[in-house]
Amino acid sequence: MLRSRITPCLLVHNKGLVKTVGFKHPKYVGDPINAVKIFNEKEVDELIVLDIDASVQGRGPDFELIRNLAMECRMPFCYGGGVTNVEQAKKIINLGAEKVALSSAVIQNFDILQQIGLSVGIQSVVVVLDVKKTNLDGGYEIFIHNGKKATGIKVKEFVKRLDKLDRIEDVELERPNMRINFTVEKQPGRTICTLKHITKSFKDVKIVEDTGAEIDRGDKIALIGANGKGKSTL
């Protein structure tokens, strides 16, 4: 039986930790770093920290806070708030965060999701959606800026777009189990699989030689772009 994973989510407002109700009335509950120390003792599996002021105020991520979080956290953590471009996302990861969370930015510019995913790895990108139930059809609509601004986008429609980003269909392998090799010093070798009906997120599929890694069908495979920058996983 799989163990349940515990992932607390901390909301940061004016550099303090707050609790909100319905995206409103933030109540100060303490210092974010002190909260991290408590969750270290509780041995939680992961932590999410969201700066709920950044996008509303039109500013970037709080890199000082991220640096302090990375120094204190004993668990992987995800940071979100004010991330609007690839360079910001890369800096957040380089400072020690495991993942980057996007919210308003990806609603306003969906392509940024793919751009950041190619830069830091799509597995390191989290999309955070603020949703409210609509009275007309009983469905859920996405809101941004702490639930203050309606987008008119239905959650189901948006999730379908997200699903297409990382979907690979009709994978044809030479055989179910095979030994393949990887190295960063040699040119890509023979292709071991053909991918059909895939999205534009995936283009060339090449495998390089000489590491002796054994990959079974169903295993995840890391892909790194020819320039050594973009990476993703299958």
C-alpha positions in Angstrom: 0.0 0.0 0.0 1.4 3.4 -1.0 2.0 5.9 1.9 0.2 9.2 1.7 2.4 12.1 0.9 2.1 15.3 3.1 2.7 18.6 1.2 1.9 21.7 3.2 1.3 24.9 1.2 2.5 28.2 2.7 1.1 31.6 1.6 3.4 34.6 1.9 1.9 38.1 2.1 4.1 41.2 2.9 6.9 38.7 3.7 4.9 37.1 6.4 3.0 33.8 6.5 -0.7 34.2 6.3 -4.0 32.3 6.2 -6.8 33.4 3.9 -10.5 32.4 3.5 -11.9 32.5 0.0 -8.8 34.4 -1.2 -9.6 37.3 1.2 -8.7 38.7 4.6 -5.1 37.4 5.0 -4.4 36.8 8.7 -0.7 36.8 9.8 0.2 33.5 11.4 4.0 33.7 11.6 7.4 33.8 9.9 7.8 31.5 6.8 11.3 30.3 7.9 10.0 29.4 11.4 7.2 27.4 9.7 9.8 25.6 7.6 11.7 24.6 10.8 8.5 23.1 12.2 7.8 21.2 9.0 11.4 19.9 9.1 10.7 18.4 12.5 7.4 16.9 11.2 9.4 15.4 8.3 6.9 16.4 5.7 7.5 15.1 2.2 7.5 18.4 0.3 6.7 22.0 0.7 4.9 24.6 -1.5 5.6 28.3 -0.9 3.5 30.9 -2.8 4.0 34.6 -2.7 0.5 35.8 -3.2 1.6 39.5 -3.6 4.1 39.2 -6.4 1.8 39.0 -9.5 -0.8 41.4 -8.1 1.9 44.0 -7.5 3.6 43.3 -10.8 7.0 42.3 -9.3 9.2 39.3 -9.7 10.1 36.5 -7.3 11.6 37.2 -3.8 15.0 35.6 -4.5 16.2 36.4 -0.9 13.3 34.4 0.5 14.0 31.6 -1.9 17.6 31.5 -0.9 16.7 31.4 2.8 14.2 28.7 2.2 16.7 26.6 0.4 19.2 26.9 3.3 16.6 25.9 5.9 14.5 23.3 4.1 15.3 19.6 4.6 12.6 18.6 2.1 12.1 19.4 -1.6 10.2 22.7 -2.0 8.3 24.4 -4.8 8.2 28.2 -5.1 5.6 30.3 -6.9 4.9 34.0 -7.2 5.9 36.5 -9.8 7.5 34.0 -12.2 7.0 35.3 -15.7 10.0 34.2 -17.7 12.7 31.5 -18.2 15.5 33.3 -16.5 13.5 33.8 -13.3 12.6 30.1 -13.3 16.2 29.0 -13.9 17.4 31.2 -11.0 14.8 29.8 -8.7 16.0 26.2 -9.5 19.7 27.2 -9.2 19.0 28.7 -5.7 17.8 25.3 -4.6 14.1 25.0 -5.2 13.0 21.6 -6.6 10.1 23.1 -8.6 8.7 26.3 -9.9 5.0 27.2 -9.7 3.2 29.2 -12.4 -0.3 30.7 -12.1 -1.2 34.1 -13.6 1.7 33.9 -16.1 0.6 30.7 -17.7 -3.0 31.9 -18.0 -1.9 35.1 -19.7 0.8 33.4 -21.9 0.4 29.7 -22.2 3.6 29.4 -24.3 5.6 30.3 -21.2 4.9 26.9 -19.7 6.6 25.1 -22.6 9.5 27.6 -22.6 10.2 27.1 -18.9 9.6 23.4 -19.2 12.2 23.0 -21.9 14.7 25.0 -19.8 14.4 23.4 -16.4 12.5 20.3 -17.2 8.7 19.9 -17.4 8.8 17.7 -14.3 10.0 20.8 -12.4 7.1 23.0 -13.3 3.8 23.1 -11.4 0.7 25.0 -12.5 -1.4 26.4 -9.7 -5.0 27.3 -10.5 -7.3 29.4 -8.4 -10.9 28.3 -9.2 -14.4 29.3 -8.3 -17.6 27.4 -9.0 -19.9 29.2 -11.5 -23.6 29.5 -11.0 -24.5 29.1 -14.6 -23.4 25.6 -15.4 -22.1 24.4 -12.0 -18.6 24.1 -13.5 -15.4 25.8 -12.3 -13.8 28.9 -13.7 -10.1 29.9 -13.4 -9.4 33.2 -11.6 -6.1 35.1 -11.3 -4.6 37.7 -8.9 -5.8 36.0 -5.7 -9.2 35.2 -7.1 -10.0 38.8 -7.9 -9.9 38.6 -11.7 -12.1 36.3 -13.7 -10.5 34.7 -16.9 -13.6 33.1 -18.5 -11.5 29.9 -18.8 -13.1 26.7 -17.7 -10.9 24.3 -15.6 -11.7 21.3 -17.7 -10.7 23.1 -20.9 -7.5 24.3 -19.5 -6.5 20.9 -18.0 -7.0 19.4 -21.5 -4.4 21.9 -22.9 -2.0 20.9 -20.1 -2.5 17.3 -20.7 -1.5 17.6 -24.4 1.9 19.2 -23.4 3.3 16.0 -22.0 1.4 13.4 -24.0 3.1 10.8 -26.2 1.1 8.3 -28.2 1.8 5.2 -30.2 5.3 4.5 -29.1 7.0 1.9 -31.3 10.1 0.3 -29.7 12.5 -2.1 -31.4 11.9 -4.5 -28.5 10.3 -4.3 -25.0 13.6 -4.5 -23.1 16.9 -3.3 -24.4 20.2 -1.9 -23.3 21.0 1.7 -24.3 24.0 3.9 -23.5 24.3 7.6 -22.7 27.2 10.0 -22.7 27.5 13.8 -22.9 30.8 13.5 -24.8 29.7 11.8 -28.0 27.2 12.6 -30.8 23.7 11.1 -30.6 23.6 7.4 -31.8 20.9 5.3 -33.3 17.2 5.9 -32.7 15.6 3.2 -30.6 12.0 4.3 -30.9 9.6 6.1 -33.2 7.0 8.5 -31.7 3.8 9.2 -33.6 1.1 11.8 -33.1 3.1 13.8 -30.6 2.8 17.5 -29.7 5.3 20.1 -30.9 6.9 19.9 -27.4 8.8 16.8 -28.7 10.8 16.9 -31.9 13.9 14.8 -32.5 14.3 11.6 -30.5 17.9 10.5 -30.3 19.8 8.1 -28.0 23.5 8.5 -27.3 26.0 5.8 -26.4 28.4 4.4 -23.7 26.9 4.4 -20.2 25.4 0.9 -20.1 22.2 2.1 -18.5 19.4 -0.6 -18.8 16.1 0.9 -19.6 12.9 -1.2 -19.4 9.7 -0.4 -21.2 7.7 2.0 -19.0 10.8 3.5 -17.4 11.3 7.3 -17.4 14.0 8.5 -19.8 15.6 12.0 -19.5 16.0 13.9 -22.7 18.4 16.8 -23.0 18.4 19.1 -26.0 21.3 19.2 -28.5 22.5 22.5 -27.0 22.6 20.9 -23.5 20.0 23.4 -22.1 16.5 22.2 -22.7 15.5 18.9 -21.0 12.4 16.9 -20.3 11.4 13.4 -19.3 9.3 10.6 -20.9 
